[in-house]
Amino acid sequence: MDEVARLAARYEVPVEDAVLIALNLYGISSDSCQHRARVGVTIVSVPRVSWKVIVPLNAAGSPFRLLDHDLHLGRQCIGTVQRIDADEAVGGYFRDGGRAATLNPNARSRCVGCAFCPNTLEAAADPRFSEERELTELLAALVEQHPRRNLNELREVTVSTGCFEREGAAVAHLVGLRAALGSQGIGARIGFLTSVIQSDAAFADLAARVAPFVLRLTAECFTRRDLLLKASKARLRRVDMPDLLCRARQAGLDTSFTYIVGLDPLTEMRAGVAALGEHVTEFPNFQVYQAHNSIMAGLRTPGAEQLEFYLQARASIEQILGGRGLRPQAWECYRPLWYFTFAGERLVRV
């Protein structure tokens, strides 16, 4: 704990943020055999704020240890775990207190192409949805899971799947989703995590038939793309990403990107984030890279096994994007670099 506190002070971040980043990086050692789970965590110094993280519970080398419901860092109890759920790939789930939903309509668990992705470790309960009728049935099922059984509260519906290999199929699905939402009186913005939608014609179609819409480009990394990414992602070159986002914005779409911190050297990360950051309307989704086995650990860039790497990355991203007025939203990411503050600004009330 002393080392985490020292690094937090050095990089001028709340110690709670440093603890939660470290928790994502190292996982939790416990008696559980679960390799990946959704865990609700409260830090003892801020007991009124709870965070949900997705971490392995069988990380034998982790400095974090779960004893009953108490989370220890070294010898010190630093938090409490309220709930543990298996991280299954399911058809859909809610975030932001029921104001946002994530859909996995195209069998996300079958997407096994990227070397760093833990989807192959998950149990699969996410069928492939291809018709508007099936999407309507999925929405009907989600009504029963909603905290207040009212999908009209939704402000954002994110489609999270890597299984659309062709642009036409992805656009057709999004048009169908808008129709299904409209039939329920739901006007939420649709977000799509993708790298296959690239043409001006597709952007125009989305603006005309799907908007409000945010294109969340799955950049993921800027180096070793042929090694780390499946073919449909690797085909998109790093140098072409800024133009893609620029053209999407010109078509009237909102834009963002996803990026996994820990795969690229910091110099490459800074250059890539700066180039893409000029063309986004929403704060990008930055995730701490998690290594669930020795092979995945070998994919890290040198130094990324240490907490300090991520605090350096956090400071760099704040410097690059902080002046644009964009800020991370806590509900958008389970493995973020920000919790209580961003560049010294408070993000949540305590």
N, C-alpha and C positions, 0 to 999 in steps of 0.2 A: 504493500500500500504506500509506503514511503516513496518508492520510485515513481509510482503513478502521480502522487501529489507533487513531487519535484518537477516532473515533466509538465504537469498542468500549470504550475506557477511559471515555468520557463516560457511556455507558449501562451500564457495569459488566457487560459480557458478555465471554466469551472471544473473542479476536481470531479464532479458528477459526470460531466461530459467525457472526461478522460477515462473514467471507470467504465462507462457504457461502451465507448469505442473499444477499449481493451477486452470487454466481455464478448463483443462481436468477433474480435480478432482471435481470441484464444479459446472460446467456448467454455463449457463447464464440465468439471470432473464430478461424477456422481456415481451412484450404484445403478443408474439406469443404463440400459443397453441401447437407448434411442440415439441414432446418429444425427438426427435433426428434429427439432421440436419448436413449437411456438410457446414462448415463455413470457408470462407477465411478471415484470420486475418493478419493485419500488426501492429506491435508495433511501437509507435510513435518515440521511440528512435532509431529505425533501419528501416526507412521508405522504403528502397529499397528491403527488404526481406519480402515475404508473406508466410504464413503458412496455411495449410488446417487442420482443426480439426473437429472431429465429437463429438458434445456435445448436450445435451438437451437445448432447448431455453425457457423451462418453469420451470426452477429450481428456485422456489420461494425463497428459503433460500440462494441463491448464493450471494457472495459479488460482483460479476460481473453483471453489468447492461447495457443493450443495449438501447441506446437512439438515434433514427434515425440510423445513420451509426457509431456513436461513441460508443466505448466500455469503460465503466467506471469501475474502481476498487475503491470502496468507492466513494469519491468525486472527484477523479482524473481521467481524461481521459487518458487511457494508450494505446489505439489502435483504429484502424478503421476496420470495417467489410465491405469488398468489395462485397461479394456474399454469398447468402444462398441458398442451394439446399436441398430438401428433401432427407433423407438417405434411399432410397429405395433399396431393394435387386434386382439387375438387372443382366442380363446375362453376362455383362462384362464392364470394364471401364479402362481408361489409367492412368498411373502414370509416374513420372519422365519425364515429357514433351513429352510423347509419346514413350519413349524408353522401357517402361515396361507396361504390361497389366495384369489385374486380371480378371480371368474368374470364374463365378459361374455356372458351367454347369449341376449341379445336384440338382436344386431347393433348394438352401441354405436356403431360407426363411421357408422351411418346417422342418428344423432341429431345434427342440425345446427341446433337451434333457438336456442341461447343465443349472444349476440353475442361473448362473451369466450372461448368454448370452442375449443380447437385441434383438436378431433376431425376437422374437415374437412381438416386438413393431413395426417392419418395415412393410411398404406396400410391396407387393410381385409382382414383374414383372420379375421373373427369372424362366423360364420354365426348365424342366428336358431334358437334351440332352443325348441321348444314342447311336446314330449312327454317323459314320464319316461324313455322308452327312449333318447331322444337325450341327455338329461342323464346317464344311466348310461354311454352311450358316451363322453361328454366326460370323465367321471371316470376311465373306463378309460384314456383317452389321457393324462390327467394322471398316472396311476400311473407311466407310462414316463418322465415328466419329473421326477418327485419325486427329490430327492437320494438317498433311501434306498428308493425305490419302496414307500413305506408311507403310505397316506393316513390310517391310523389315528392318525398323529402330529398331524393337523390339530386345532387348537383353535378356529380361526375361519375361516369361509368367507364372504367378502363378495361380494354381488351388486352389480356396478357397471355400471349402464346407465340411460340416460335415456329408453329407448324403450317403457316401459310407460306408456301414456297413460291407462289406466283402472285404478281401484283393484281391481276384481274380477279382472282379468287378472294383476295383480301378485301378489295374494294366492294365486291359483290356482297360479301358477308357484312361489311359495315353498313351498306345500304339496307340490307335486311334487318340488321339490329336497330337502325333508326326507325324503320317501319314498325318493328315489334314494340319499341319503346313508345312510339307515337300512339299506337293502339291502346296503350295503358295510360295515356295522358302524361307521359314522362318526357320532359324537355331537357334532361340533363346533357351536359357536354359529354361527347364521346372522346375518349383518348385511346390511342392505339400504339403499342410498343412494336416497332417494326423497322426493318431495313429494306423490305422488298418494294415498298411504295416509293417510286422515284420519278415518275414522269409528270410532266406538266398536265397532260390529259387526266391523269388520276387525281392530281391536286384539284383541278377544276371540277371534276365529278364529285369529289368529297365536299368541296365548298358549296356546290349546288344542291346536293342530295343528302348530306350527312351533317353538316355544320349545325350547331357549334361543335368544333372538332379540334383536338390538339394532336399533332404528330409528334410522338416521342421516339426519336431516332435511336435505335439500339446500337450506339457506337461501341460500347463496352471497353475497347482498348484501341490504342493507336499504333502499337508495334506488334510484331509477330502475329499479325492477323491471320495469315495462312495456317499457322500452327494452332492457334487458340480458338478460332471460330469455324463454324460449319460453313460450307461453300456459299450458301445464299447470303450470309453476312460478309464473308471475306471478299466477295466480289465487289462490294462497295469500298472503293479506295478512300483512304484518309483524306486525300487532297480534294475529293469530290464532295465530302460531307458538308462543308460550309455552303457551297452552291445549292445543294439539295435543300437545306433548311431555308436559304434565302428565297428560292423559288416557291417553296411552300408558303412562306409568309406573304410573298407577293400575290399568291392566289387567295389570300384572306384567311389562312389557317393559323391557329396558334401552334407554337413550336417549342420543343425541348429535346433533351437527349438523355440516355442512360449511360453510365460509365462506372467501371469497377476499379476502385483504387487499390493498387497493389500489384497490378500486372505490368505496368509501364514504369520506367524510371521517372523521377519527378520532373526532370527537364522536358521529357516528351509529354508528360501529362500537362504541364503548364502551357506548352505551345499548342497542343490540341484543344485544350479548354478555351484558351484565348481565341482561337480561330472560330470555334463553334459558338462561343459565348456572344459574339456579335449578332447572331441571327436567332436568338431564342426569346420567346415571350414569357416563358415559365422557367422557374429555377430547375436546373437539371437534377436528375436522380443520381447521386453519388453513393455507391455502396462500398463498404469495407469488404475486401476479398476474404472469403473463408475457405480454408483448406480442410477438407473432410477426410483426407487420407494422405499418405506420403507422396503419391503421384501428384495430387493437386498442390501439395506444398511445394513441389519442385517447379511449379509454374510461376511462382512468385518472382518478381524482380528482386535483385539483391537489396537487402535492407528492409523489405516489406514484411518480414516476420517480427519486426519490432514496433511497439506502439508509437515511438517518436516519428517514424515514417508517416503515419497517418495524421499526426498533429502538424507536421510540416506541410502535408498535402492540404489540410484544412486551412492553414494560414494562407497558402498560395491561392487557393480557390476564392477565399474571401477577398484577397487583394484584386483578383482578376474580375470577379463578378459583383463585388459589393457595391460598386458605384452605379450599377444598372438598376438599383431599386428592387431587385428580385430577392426573395427570401425563401429558404426551405420550409416546407410544410411537414409537420411531424408525422402526419398520417400517411404520407406518400411513400415512405421507405422504412423497412424494418431493420436495415443495416446502415444507418446514416453516419455522417461525421458531425452532425449537430443535434443537440437536444435542448439545452436550456438557453444557449446564446448563439448568436452569429455575429462575428466581428465586434464583440462587446455589447451588442444589442440583445435585450431579452426577448426570447421567442415565446415563452409560456409564462403564465402567472403561477406563482408558488405561494 
